[in-house]
Amino acid sequence: MHDAPIHVVFAEEDTLFRLMEVALRRKLTPAGEKTLRYFFGDDCGDAFEALGLMADELGLPRSVETTVCNDAEQLDRLLPLADFLVLETARLTAEQINLCRPRTRLVQQFGHACRNIDVAFAQTVGLNVATLNRVSSQSSSDHITALILALARRLFPAHQAVASRRDHHLQPRFSTEPVRNKFNWAGIRGLKLLQNSTVGFVGLGENSGLVARRARQLGLRVLYFKRTPLSKEEEAALGGVSYAPLDELLAQSDFVSLHLPYNAETERYVDAGFFSKMKRGAYLINSARGGIVDEEALYDSLKIGQIAGAALDVYRYEPIPPDCPLLGLDNIIWTPHMAGGQPEYMLEEVRAVLTNISRVLQGERAENLVSARDVGMLIGRATAAAN
């Protein structure tokens, strides 16, 4: 077992990296406490205890240094000192890999796709790169797929139509009348056949890639828009998705699903102009971040029927304020920022990363190692593993 102090460098700021830091250091940090409260609420003592025991359970040394980098310059300074490097979206070029040599023993990608890493060069210099099938990504895929199905089959208004039949002034009793059938007695309209429908992804990454593959398996046509289109091999690995310019995607898609990061460039990215380009009768799905959508423009588009409805897991301000006008509309499916699943999933992901560090320290092979020839097919392999 490796008993000397080790240095784990996290290439960027991330809430899950702060939980890993707590586990490795066996103590609560201000950033770690903030993250625990974010995921678990004020009653986060059990989660902290689980993190505190995790590193010992995995046999990790107690002498551990951790650094969460604030920017690329700090990362470059620390690369020569990193025994283990954990990253999610930060780039790792050949020049940076050279900075890691010969100390770094493993680069752990926090996710399955790793186009941000020069895996080919890492392989030539003998630096191992490992990936992770994140539980929260699979959960998000489940949730978004469920929202597409719920919108296509109009499950929420159908549920409301049946539930509203209950008359609380009547004594409850089961019917003794003869059997009677009446087709679509609630008059639900606007049902969509999946094989006749198109879903468009604005942004296509790891989570949305999982959904895209499932959508193809369900018979939907899949379009996507992103700055750098996928290769033909990657499109095929997702079951046959097609790149489209944004305006074309909006005009053709029956469901538009948002998968953009929230930053200054994407603030209110989905505005009145965006909605005016959407196919009339289409649906918007947002499981990314609430600030991406101009909520007033969304309200107007839903009110006048420019779009048929929306499914929202995220909002500009959470929990959503009780006076938000959107709450007065009946063509929205609401979920309370739960696509990523239960907070316990986050602890599973922390354990998975720490397990790989432990395996390497004990002289074992890390799980999910990748080679240069794997990189082009990683999205397809991740989606296949999740199905």
Buried (B, 14 or more C-beta within 10 A) or exposed (E): EBEEEBBBBBBBBBBBBBBBBBBBBBEBBEBBBEBBEEBBEEEBEEBBEBBBEBBEEBEBBEEBBBBBBEEEEBBEEBBEBBBBBBBBEBEBEEEBBEBBEEEBBBBBBBBBBBBBBBBEBBBEEEBBBBBBBBBBBBBBBBBBBBBBEBBBBBBBBBEEBEEEEEEEEEEEEEEEEEEEEEEEEBEEEBEBEBEEBBBBBBBBBBBBBBBBBBBBEBEBBBBBBBEEBBEEEBBEBBBEBBBBEBEBBBBBBBBBBBBBEBEEEBEBBBBBEBBEEBBEEBBBBBBBBBBBBBBEBBBBBBEEEBBBBBBBBBBBEEEBEEEBBBEEBEBBBEBEBEBBBBBEBBBEBBBBBBBBBBBBBEEEEBEBBBEBEBBBBBBBBBBEEBE
